[in-house]
Amino acid sequence: MFETTRRDGVTRVRRAGTRWLSTAWDGGYREADAAYNVTVPTGFDRTDLDDYRERRLAQVGFEVGPTLLTGVAMDHARVATSGPVTVLSTAGLSNPAVLPVGTDSAAAGGAGDDTGPWRPGTVNLLVGVDRALSDGALATLLGTVVEAKAATLLAVADVPGTTSDAAVVGADPSAERAEFAGSATDVGSAARACVRDAVVASLRSRYDDGPPAPADATYGVVTDRQSDVRAP
């Protein structure tokens, strides 16, 4: 089982020798013993993210690994486990990314254009699986996890995500091998349930009266542009 730890604004999901796939600024595949979720201060505008990560992790005695950044305090981090899967989530919804479909644009409301000062938002996910996965299966797991996040947020907050959501998924190369990680597999099913429950729990810890409506957001985006559609 992947271990989870919280220290001074940093959460860690750890298992030695894990193969990770990250959507962060330095994302991609890599091997590391742990992945991290780090709270940054309000107004954070640094661009030297590698240096910032190294300093923050060193301050709490952690080695460098794949890292996500968020304005959400780690007091609101929540962990869910099921079968071979562990998911750690933080969730904030101050900068929703609304995607109206067809004529259903009610949720778009007053979401802003994301040109104002930075505000805490972001739904971050750290996912560890006690199975060996190929790089392709790890990518499938990432898709499964992001889909579950979007479905959960649509159900509880009428928005599929924020403008800065990110995820890191990891598998243990030394564990029992799993060929696939889609929704119909044991790994994918467990990941979907864990993402749903961890995201909902984090939102509940952060918003006493329930998640804010996208229409009430000052920051965020509404994708109201149209595309040209044709048969291939």
LINSULSUL-V411547 format. One record per residue. N is the residue number from 1. RES is the residue in one letter. SS is DSSP state (a for helix, b for strand, c for the rest). PHI is phi as a letter, one per 40 degrees, with the letter a starting at -180 (none if undefined). Layout:
n & res & ss & phi
N & RES & SS & PHI
N & RES & SS & PHI
//
This chain:
n & res & ss & phi
1 & M & c & none
2 & F & c & c
3 & E & b & c
4 & T & b & b
5 & T & b & a
6 & R & b & b
7 & R & b & a
8 & D & c & f
9 & G & c & g
10 & V & b & b
11 & T & b & b
12 & R & b & b
13 & V & b & b
14 & R & b & b
15 & R & b & a
16 & A & b & d
17 & G & b & g
18 & T & b & c
19 & R & b & c
20 & W & b & b
21 & L & b & b
22 & S & b & b
23 & T & c & b
24 & A & c & c
25 & W & c & d
26 & D & c & b
27 & G & c & c
28 & G & b & h
29 & Y & b & c
30 & R & b & a
31 & E & b & b
32 & A & b & a
33 & D & b & c
34 & A & b & a
35 & A & b & b
36 & Y & b & b
37 & N & b & b
38 & V & b & b
39 & T & b & c
40 & V & c & b
41 & P & c & c
42 & T & c & d
43 & G & c & g
44 & F & c & d
45 & D & c & b
46 & R & c & c
47 & T & c & b
48 & D & c & c
49 & L & a & c
50 & D & a & c
51 & D & a & c
52 & Y & a & c
53 & R & a & c
54 & E & a & d
55 & R & a & c
56 & R & a & c
57 & L & a & c
58 & A & a & c
59 & Q & a & c
60 & V & c & b
61 & G & c & g
62 & F & c & b
63 & E & c & c
64 & V & c & c
65 & G & c & a
66 & P & c & d
67 & T & b & b
68 & L & b & b
69 & L & b & b
70 & T & b & a
71 & G & c & c
72 & V & c & c
73 & A & c & c
74 & M & a & c
75 & D & a & d
76 & H & a & c
77 & A & c & c
78 & R & b & b
79 & V & b & b
80 & A & b & b
81 & T & b & b
82 & S & b & a
83 & G & c & f
84 & P & c & c
85 & V & b & b
86 & T & b & b
87 & V & b & b
88 & L & b & b
89 & S & b & b
90 & T & b & b
91 & A & b & a
92 & G & c & b
93 & L & c & b
94 & S & c & c
95 & N & b & b
96 & P & b & c
97 & A & b & b
98 & V & b & c
99 & L & c & b
100 & P & c & c
101 & V & b & b
102 & G & c & g
103 & T & c & c
104 & D & b & c
105 & S & c & b
106 & A & c & c
107 & A & c & c
108 & A & c & c
109 & G & c & f
110 & G & c & b
111 & A & c & d
112 & G & c & c
113 & D & c & b
114 & D & c & g
115 & T & c & c
116 & G & c & c
117 & P & c & d
118 & W & c & c
119 & R & c & b
120 & P & c & c
121 & G & c & a
122 & T & c & g
123 & V & b & b
124 & N & b & b
125 & L & b & b
126 & L & b & b
127 & V & b & b
128 & G & b & b
129 & V & b & b
130 & D & c & c
131 & R & c & a
132 & A & b & c
133 & L & c & b
134 & S & c & c
135 & D & a & d
136 & G & a & c
137 & A & a & c
138 & L & a & c
139 & A & a & c
140 & T & a & c
141 & L & a & c
142 & L & a & d
143 & G & a & c
144 & T & a & c
145 & V & a & c
146 & V & a & c
147 & E & a & c
148 & A & a & c
149 & K & a & c
150 & A & a & c
151 & A & a & c
152 & T & a & c
153 & L & a & c
154 & L & a & c
155 & A & a & c
156 & V & a & b
157 & A & a & b
158 & D & c & g
159 & V & c & a
160 & P & c & c
161 & G & c & i
162 & T & b & b
163 & T & c & c
164 & S & c & b
165 & D & c & c
166 & A & b & a
167 & A & b & a
168 & V & b & b
169 & V & b & b
170 & G & b & a
171 & A & b & b
172 & D & b & c
173 & P & c & c
174 & S & c & c
175 & A & c & c
176 & E & c & d
177 & R & b & c
178 & A & c & b
179 & E & c & c
180 & F & c & b
181 & A & c & a
182 & G & c & c
183 & S & c & c
184 & A & c & c
185 & T & c & c
186 & D & a & c
187 & V & a & c
188 & G & a & c
189 & S & a & c
190 & A & a & c
191 & A & a & c
192 & R & a & c
193 & A & a & c
194 & C & a & c
195 & V & a & c
196 & R & a & d
197 & D & a & c
198 & A & a & c
199 & V & a & c
200 & V & a & c
201 & A & a & c
202 & S & a & c
203 & L & a & c
204 & R & a & c
205 & S & a & c
206 & R & a & c
207 & Y & c & b
208 & D & c & c
209 & D & c & b
210 & G & c & g
211 & P & c & d
212 & P & c & c
213 & A & c & c
214 & P & a & d
215 & A & a & c
216 & D & a & c
217 & A & c & c
218 & T & c & c
219 & Y & b & b
220 & G & b & h
221 & V & b & b
222 & V & b & b
223 & T & c & c
224 & D & c & b
225 & R & c & c
226 & Q & c & b
227 & S & c & b
228 & D & c & c
229 & V & c & b
230 & R & c & a
231 & A & c & c
232 & P & c & c
//
